[in-house]
Amino acid sequence: TATVLLLAACRDPKVTSYRIPKEKDAQVAAATPEPAGAPNAPMMPGAAGANANMAATPVATAQGAGLVWTAPATWRAKAGSAMRKGTYMIGDTGAEAELSITAFPGDVGGEVANVNRWRGQVSLPALPEAEVAGSVTRLSANGLAITIVDCAGANSQHLLGAIVPFQGATWFFKMMGPDAAVTKARADFVEFVKTLKAAP
């Protein structure tokens, strides 16, 4: 439950607001196999676990109305890109985690495919469909359904993410980095996703 996730959320960090402007046109970028810490590439049907070269495959990002949020003041914002709605660096320089924010049309393969894609990025085996629901935490905030995925993987790498369907698109908030940095930022991440709401 969300209660377990919030046990460590005792501090009251300063926050800064971050707003994404409404996009006027669809953005298209070339997708490549996703390295650790890179933006979330969508899971194409039938591509789960595949290592196929997708360098020539265009990937449309979500357009139209978006989400806004309030991030902790200690998170360092970086410029976005064609694929990303936002990027934050979290933790100490040299041992920091990166939070990438992306959005794609549709369900991007569905929850099972996306959870297992993230597990694969930290060298964890894929879960059977029947076990995926028990591996995630669900919460709601400001009318949004949020699925939190927490994957502590091999080589001390840790991925903490949130999947948020919104107006026909799916938003991905993926924090990835050293286990110590991600674990330390976990409570702040949960509070962060609870601030998500539709842009006015």
N, C-alpha and C positions, 0 to 999 in steps of 0.2 A: 504494500500500500504506500501511498504518498507519505503517510506518517513516518514510516521507516526512513524514507529519503530525507525527511526534514529534521531528523533528530539533531543533526550537526549544524543546523541553520540558526545558531544562537546569536551570531554577531549581526550588526546592523550596518553594513558597509555603505559608504556614500555611493550614489548612483548617478549615471549620466544618461540622458535620453538620446536615442539614435533612431532617426526616421528615414525610411527608404522612400524616395519620391515615386509617384506613379509612373510606370513605363509607358511610352507612347507606341513603341514598336516592338515586335518580337525580336529577341536577340538570338543569334545562331552562332555556335562555336564548335570547333572540331573537338571531338572527345577522344582521349587516349586512355589506355588501361590505367586505372587510378593508383598512383603510388601512395604510400602512407602519408597522411596529412594533406593530401590534395583535395580539391572540391569533390563533392559527391557526384560521380557519374551515374546516370540512371541505369537500372537493371533492365535490359531489353528482354523480351519474351524468349525463353529458351537459352538465355546466356548465363544462367546461374553456374558459377564455378568455372566458366570458360575463360581461356586466356587468349581468345581471338583478338586479332588486331582490329581496333575500331577507329583507326586514325582517320578514315575517310567518311565516317558516319556523322552527319550533322545532328546536333542535339539542340532542340529549341528550349529556351528557358521560359518560365511562366511569365505572362504579361498581365496587365490590368491591375486591379486593386491588390494591395499587398498587406503585409503585416508590419507593425511597429513594435518596439520593445524598449526596455530600460536596462542597460548593462551596468554592472559594477564599475565604479570609477577606476579600479585597479586594472581592469582589462584594457589593453592598448589596441585601439581601432586601427585597421589598415585600410587602404583604398580597396574598393571592390573591383570587379572585372566583369567581362561579358557573361561568365558562368556564375559568378558569386554575387549575392545580395549584400554580403558583408563578411569581414574577417576580423578576428580578434586574436591577439597573442596574450597568453595568460601564464603567470608565474615568473620565475627568475630567468633572466637572459642566459641562454646556454642550456637550460633545463626546463624549457617552457612548453606548454601545450598550445595548439592552434585550434581555434574554433572557426569553422567554415560554415557559411549560411548560403544555401542554394534552394531553388524552387523550380519544379518541372511540371509540365501539364500532366494531368491524369494521376493514376496511382503508382506509376513508375514500377510496375511489376507486382505490386502488392506487398503487404507487410512481411510475409514469410521470406520472400526474395530479398527484400531490403535488409531485414535483420541478419540473414545469412551472408549477404554481401559484406556488411560491416564486420561480422565475425571473421570472415575470411581475411579482412585487412589486418587483423591482429593474430593471424595464424591459428584461429580456433575452428574446429570442424563445424560443418553445417548441422543445424538441428532439424529433426523431422517436423513436419508441419504441426503435428499434435503437441509438440513440446514448446513451440515458439511462444504461444500465449502465456505460458507459465514463466517464461524467461524475461518478460518485460514488465514495466510498471505503467499503469495508466492513470492519468489525472486529467482534470478539465480546468480551464481558466478562461474567463472572458468569452465564454461560448465556444471555445476551441477544444477539440479532443486531442490530447497530447500523449504519445507513446514514448516512454523513455527506455532506451537500450543501453545497458552497461556491460561492456566486454573487457575484462582484464585478460590480456592475452600473453603470448610468448615474448621473450626478449624484453620483459618489463615494459611493454607497450600497452597502453590502455586507451579504449575508445568509449566515450560517453556521448550519447546522441539522443535527439528527439525528432520524432516524425510527426508532422502536423498537417493534416489535410485542410485545405482552405479554398473554397470557391472553385472547385474543379481542378486544383493543382495540389501538389504535395511539397511542403517545405521541409528541408533537412537542416538540422542544427547539429553539427558533428564536431565534438572536441576530441582531439587525439594528440597523444604525446607520452612522455615518461609516466609510468604508473604513479610516482609520488606527486607529480604536478597535477594530474587529472584527479586523483583521489582528494587532494587538498582543495581543489576547486569544485568538488561535487555538490556541496550544499549551495554554493553561489550559483551553479548551473541550474539547479532545480528552481531557485528563486527567480533566476533570469527567465526561464521558460514560462513561469507563471505570470510574467508581465506581458507576454505576447497578446496582441489584440489587433483587430482590423484597423487599417489606416483610416482616419476620419475623412 
